[in-house]
């Protein structure tokens, strides 16, 4: 019977993506990675267009420069306006947002071309006609399509993270031992038993919620403390936690269920396999506009389930990329007999 239970637990049944799992908002035009992708993509398309139009190789560079003189200023103005208009754009539906971006691209391109025509008195070169309208719509549509498909490819990571976290929470060793620990406290320490049940209920409530929106770091810390309280019921003095959160930016927004799975991995891989007490260190701070999440635990050379640990780390990396692109990073290292995970992400708040 135990073998059947283990087989069921190890079987991963991934949910099929639904419409709600796909991107419902435009890309974050304030994101450095997205901005760089747009600039490089547009320049690449401009070079390709010059290559197709030029009669000879030496004419490619001339056409590329002539087009870039118009395209780059128009693109930079558009990106700046899209970043400034982010609070308004996020309130629009995806389709309305696409229309707004297309219209803004046309206005910026026409405005820059009109300015160039006045400065250089060359309406033939800098005139704005039907061909320009078609080119702007095609290029803008291709870029938006790329970001939509990219978000669609990464979005299943959110569903997978939710499933992984739920599977982790209902591991037989965790759930049964936690409930047994609660039962042992019902008569002797009823208030503590009640608190443990509330923590367990809160964990499941968070796991069942929509995990696509960013949440304050303070709420993730509260969730981790509830989780660690439950683990302390069964691990006792073997589990020691050192919190370094004096400089924690509690209002910083992070993806939900990022910090808690890392803490759980620290317990599962660093504390449980050891016979002696071990300490988990959680250091949260901000520096130079960046939020740092550093979790370390004793490194067990004969650790278990390293494949599952790599899968969890890969999932977290995908979610960080989905939300922050190149502005976020996740690094792991083993140093001084400790396994350390260091996440860096941009410091953003609800007001920004």
C-alpha positions as CSV (number, residue, x, y, z in Angstrom):
1,X,0.0,0.0,0.0
2,X,2.9,2.3,0.8
3,X,4.4,1.6,-2.6
4,X,1.2,2.5,-4.3
5,X,1.0,5.8,-2.4
6,X,4.6,6.6,-3.4
7,X,3.8,5.8,-7.0
8,X,0.8,8.1,-7.0
9,X,2.8,10.9,-5.3
10,X,5.6,10.7,-7.9
11,X,3.2,10.7,-10.9
12,X,3.0,14.2,-12.3
13,X,-0.3,15.1,-14.0
14,X,0.1,18.4,-15.6
15,X,-3.0,20.4,-16.3
16,X,-3.8,21.5,-19.8
17,X,-3.3,25.2,-20.4
18,X,-6.5,27.2,-20.4
19,X,-7.3,30.6,-21.9
20,X,-6.7,32.1,-18.5
21,X,-3.1,30.8,-18.5
22,X,-2.2,32.8,-21.6
23,X,-1.0,36.4,-21.5
24,X,-3.8,38.9,-20.9
25,X,-1.7,42.0,-20.7
26,X,0.8,43.8,-23.0
27,X,4.5,43.4,-22.2
28,X,6.0,45.7,-19.6
29,X,7.5,48.4,-21.8
30,X,9.5,49.7,-18.8
31,X,11.4,46.4,-18.6
32,X,15.0,46.7,-19.8
33,X,15.0,43.3,-21.4
34,X,11.8,43.9,-23.4
35,X,13.1,47.4,-24.5
36,X,16.4,45.8,-25.7
37,X,14.5,43.1,-27.6
38,X,12.3,45.7,-29.3
39,X,15.3,47.9,-30.3
40,X,17.3,44.9,-31.7
41,X,14.3,43.4,-33.4
42,X,13.3,46.6,-35.2
43,X,16.9,47.3,-36.2
44,X,17.1,43.7,-37.6
45,X,13.9,44.2,-39.6
46,X,15.2,47.5,-40.8
47,X,18.4,46.0,-42.0
48,X,16.5,43.1,-43.7
49,X,14.3,45.7,-45.5
50,X,17.3,47.6,-46.7
51,X,18.9,44.4,-48.0
52,X,15.8,43.6,-50.0
53,X,15.4,47.1,-51.5
54,X,19.1,47.7,-52.3
55,X,20.3,47.0,-55.9
56,X,23.9,46.6,-54.7
57,X,25.7,45.7,-51.5
58,X,27.0,49.3,-51.0
59,X,23.4,50.5,-51.1
60,X,22.3,48.4,-48.2
61,X,24.2,50.5,-45.7
62,X,22.9,53.8,-47.2
63,X,19.3,52.6,-47.1
64,X,19.8,51.2,-43.6
65,X,21.1,54.5,-42.2
66,X,18.3,56.5,-44.0
67,X,15.6,54.3,-42.5
68,X,17.2,54.2,-39.0
69,X,17.3,58.0,-38.8
70,X,13.5,57.9,-38.8
71,X,12.8,54.5,-37.2
72,X,15.0,54.8,-34.1
73,X,13.8,58.3,-32.9
74,X,10.2,57.2,-33.5
75,X,10.7,54.0,-31.7
76,X,12.4,55.6,-28.7
77,X,9.6,58.2,-28.4
78,X,7.0,55.4,-28.6
79,X,8.7,53.3,-25.9
80,X,9.1,56.3,-23.6
81,X,5.4,57.1,-24.0
82,X,4.4,53.5,-23.5
83,X,6.4,53.3,-20.3
84,X,4.9,56.6,-19.0
85,X,1.4,55.3,-19.9
86,X,1.9,52.0,-18.2
87,X,-0.7,52.7,-15.4
88,X,-3.3,53.5,-18.1
89,X,-2.4,50.5,-20.4
90,X,-2.7,47.9,-17.6
91,X,-6.3,48.8,-17.2
92,X,-7.1,48.1,-20.8
93,X,-8.0,44.7,-22.2
94,X,-5.4,42.9,-24.3
95,X,-7.2,43.7,-27.6
96,X,-7.7,47.4,-26.7
97,X,-4.1,47.6,-25.6
98,X,-2.9,46.3,-29.0
99,X,-5.0,48.9,-30.8
100,X,-3.6,51.6,-28.6
101,X,0.0,50.5,-29.3
102,X,-0.6,50.4,-33.0
103,X,-2.1,53.9,-33.0
104,X,0.7,55.3,-31.0
105,X,3.3,53.7,-33.3
106,X,1.6,55.3,-36.3
107,X,1.4,58.7,-34.6
108,X,5.1,58.6,-33.5
109,X,6.3,57.5,-36.9
110,X,4.2,60.1,-38.7
111,X,5.4,62.8,-36.3
112,X,9.1,62.0,-36.6
113,X,8.8,61.8,-40.4
114,X,6.9,65.1,-40.5
115,X,9.6,66.7,-38.4
116,X,12.3,65.3,-40.7
117,X,10.5,66.7,-43.7
118,X,10.5,70.2,-42.3
119,X,14.1,70.1,-41.1
120,X,15.5,68.8,-44.4
121,X,12.8,70.1,-46.8
122,X,12.6,66.6,-48.4
123,X,9.0,65.4,-48.5
124,X,10.0,62.7,-51.0
125,X,12.3,61.0,-48.6
126,X,10.5,61.8,-45.3
127,X,6.9,61.8,-46.5
128,X,4.4,59.6,-44.7
129,X,2.2,57.4,-47.0
130,X,0.3,54.2,-47.3
131,X,3.5,52.1,-47.5
132,X,4.6,53.6,-44.1
133,X,1.3,52.8,-42.5
134,X,1.5,49.2,-43.7
135,X,5.1,48.9,-42.6
136,X,4.4,50.3,-39.1
137,X,1.4,48.0,-38.6
138,X,3.4,44.9,-39.8
139,X,6.4,45.6,-37.6
140,X,4.4,46.5,-34.5
141,X,2.2,43.5,-35.1
142,X,5.2,41.2,-35.4
143,X,6.7,42.4,-32.2
144,X,3.5,42.2,-30.2
145,X,3.0,38.7,-31.7
146,X,6.4,37.7,-30.6
147,X,5.8,38.8,-27.0
148,X,2.4,37.2,-26.9
149,X,3.9,33.8,-28.1
150,X,6.8,34.2,-25.6
151,X,4.4,34.8,-22.8
152,X,2.2,31.9,-23.9
153,X,5.2,29.6,-23.9
154,X,6.2,30.7,-20.4
155,X,2.8,30.9,-18.9
156,X,2.4,27.1,-18.2
157,X,5.2,27.7,-15.7
158,X,2.7,29.5,-13.5
159,X,0.3,26.5,-13.5
160,X,3.2,24.1,-13.0
161,X,4.4,26.1,-10.0
162,X,1.0,26.0,-8.5
163,X,0.8,22.2,-9.0
164,X,4.3,21.6,-7.7
165,X,3.6,23.7,-4.6
166,X,0.3,21.9,-4.0
167,X,2.0,18.5,-4.4
168,X,4.7,19.5,-2.0
169,X,2.2,20.6,0.6
170,X,0.3,17.4,0.4
171,X,3.4,15.1,0.6
172,X,2.3,12.3,3.0
173,X,5.3,12.9,5.3
174,X,4.4,16.5,5.7
175,X,0.6,16.4,5.9
176,X,0.3,13.3,8.1
177,X,3.1,14.3,10.5
178,X,1.7,17.8,10.8
179,X,-1.8,16.5,11.5
180,X,-0.4,14.0,14.0
181,X,1.6,16.8,15.7
182,X,-1.6,18.9,15.9
183,X,-3.5,16.0,17.4
184,X,-0.9,15.5,20.1
185,X,-1.3,19.2,21.1
186,X,-5.1,19.3,21.1
187,X,-5.4,18.4,24.8
188,X,-2.1,19.7,26.2
189,X,-1.8,22.9,24.2
190,X,-5.1,23.7,22.5
191,X,-4.2,27.2,21.5
192,X,-1.0,26.0,19.8
193,X,-3.0,23.3,18.0
194,X,-5.5,25.9,16.8
195,X,-2.7,28.1,15.5
196,X,-1.2,25.2,13.6
197,X,-4.5,24.4,11.9
198,X,-4.9,28.0,11.0
199,X,-1.5,28.0,9.4
200,X,-2.3,24.9,7.5
201,X,-5.5,26.4,6.2
202,X,-3.7,29.6,5.2
203,X,-1.2,27.6,3.2
204,X,-3.9,25.8,1.2
205,X,-5.8,29.1,0.7
206,X,-2.7,30.7,-0.9
207,X,-2.1,27.7,-3.1
208,X,-5.6,27.7,-4.4
209,X,-5.5,31.4,-5.2
210,X,-4.7,33.0,-8.6
211,X,-0.9,33.1,-8.5
212,X,-0.3,35.2,-11.6
213,X,-0.2,38.6,-9.8
214,X,2.8,40.0,-8.0
215,X,2.4,40.2,-4.2
216,X,4.3,42.2,-1.5
217,X,7.4,40.5,-0.1
218,X,6.0,41.0,3.4
219,X,3.1,38.6,2.7
220,X,5.5,36.0,1.4
221,X,7.5,36.3,4.5
222,X,4.4,35.8,6.6
223,X,3.5,32.7,4.6
224,X,7.0,31.3,5.1
225,X,6.8,31.8,8.9
226,X,3.5,29.9,8.9
227,X,5.0,27.1,7.0
228,X,8.1,26.9,9.3
229,X,5.8,26.9,12.3
230,X,4.2,23.7,11.0
231,X,7.6,22.1,10.2
232,X,8.8,23.0,13.7
233,X,6.0,20.9,15.2
234,X,7.5,17.7,13.8
235,X,11.2,18.6,13.5
236,X,11.5,20.3,16.8
237,X,14.9,21.6,17.8
238,X,16.4,20.1,14.6
239,X,15.0,23.1,12.7
240,X,16.7,26.4,13.5
241,X,15.9,29.5,11.4
242,X,17.9,32.7,11.3
243,X,15.9,35.6,9.9
244,X,17.8,38.6,8.6
245,X,15.0,41.0,7.6
246,X,15.8,44.2,9.3
247,X,16.5,45.8,5.9
248,X,13.8,43.9,4.1
249,X,11.7,46.1,1.6
250,X,8.3,44.7,2.7
251,X,6.5,46.6,-0.1
252,X,8.6,45.1,-2.9
253,X,6.5,43.1,-5.3
254,X,7.6,39.5,-6.1
255,X,6.0,36.6,-7.8
256,X,3.9,34.6,-5.3
257,X,5.2,31.2,-4.1
258,X,8.8,32.1,-4.9
259,X,10.2,32.4,-1.4
260,X,8.3,29.6,0.3
261,X,9.3,26.8,-2.1
262,X,13.0,27.8,-1.6
263,X,12.5,27.6,2.2
264,X,10.8,24.3,1.8
265,X,13.7,23.0,-0.3
266,X,16.0,24.1,2.4
267,X,14.1,22.1,5.0
268,X,13.6,19.1,2.8
269,X,17.2,18.9,1.5
270,X,19.2,20.5,4.3
271,X,17.5,19.7,7.6
272,X,15.5,16.5,7.2
273,X,18.3,14.2,6.0
274,X,20.6,15.3,8.9
275,X,20.6,13.7,12.3
276,X,21.9,16.9,14.0
277,X,20.2,20.3,14.3
278,X,20.7,22.6,11.3
279,X,20.1,26.2,10.6
280,X,18.4,27.8,7.7
281,X,19.4,31.4,7.0
282,X,17.0,33.8,5.3
283,X,18.5,37.1,4.3
284,X,16.2,39.7,2.6
285,X,17.4,43.2,1.7
286,X,17.5,45.8,-1.0
287,X,20.5,47.5,-2.6
288,X,20.8,49.9,-5.6
289,X,17.2,49.4,-6.7
290,X,17.5,45.6,-6.4
291,X,15.8,43.2,-4.1
292,X,17.9,40.3,-2.8
293,X,16.5,37.0,-1.5
294,X,19.3,34.8,-0.1
295,X,18.4,31.4,1.5
296,X,21.1,29.0,2.7
297,X,20.9,25.7,4.4
298,X,23.4,22.9,5.4
299,X,24.7,21.1,2.4
300,X,24.1,17.4,2.5
301,X,26.5,15.6,0.2
302,X,24.3,12.5,0.2
303,X,21.1,14.6,-0.4
304,X,17.9,13.2,-1.9
305,X,15.6,14.1,-4.8
306,X,18.1,16.4,-6.4
307,X,16.2,16.0,-9.7
308,X,13.1,17.5,-8.1
309,X,15.2,20.3,-6.7
310,X,16.6,21.2,-10.1
311,X,13.0,21.1,-11.5
312,X,11.8,23.5,-8.9
313,X,14.7,25.9,-9.5
314,X,14.1,25.7,-13.2
315,X,10.4,26.6,-12.7
316,X,11.3,29.5,-10.5
317,X,13.7,30.8,-13.1
318,X,11.0,30.6,-15.7
319,X,8.6,32.6,-13.6
320,X,11.2,35.2,-12.8
321,X,11.9,35.6,-16.5
322,X,8.2,35.8,-17.3
323,X,7.7,38.7,-14.8
324,X,11.1,40.5,-14.9
325,X,13.0,39.2,-18.0
326,X,16.7,39.9,-17.8
327,X,16.3,42.2,-14.8
328,X,16.0,39.1,-12.5
329,X,18.5,36.3,-11.8
330,X,18.7,33.2,-9.7
331,X,22.1,31.8,-8.7
332,X,23.0,28.8,-6.6
333,X,26.3,27.8,-5.0
334,X,27.9,25.6,-2.3
335,X,30.2,27.5,0.0
336,X,31.4,26.7,3.5
337,X,29.3,23.5,3.7
338,X,26.2,25.5,2.9
339,X,23.9,25.4,-0.1
340,X,22.9,29.0,-1.0
341,X,20.2,30.3,-3.4
342,X,20.5,34.0,-4.3
343,X,17.6,35.7,-6.2
344,X,17.9,39.3,-7.5
345,X,15.0,41.2,-8.9
346,X,14.1,44.8,-9.5
347,X,12.6,46.8,-6.6
348,X,9.1,47.6,-7.7
349,X,6.1,48.6,-5.6
350,X,2.4,48.9,-6.3
351,X,2.8,52.6,-6.7
352,X,5.4,52.3,-9.4
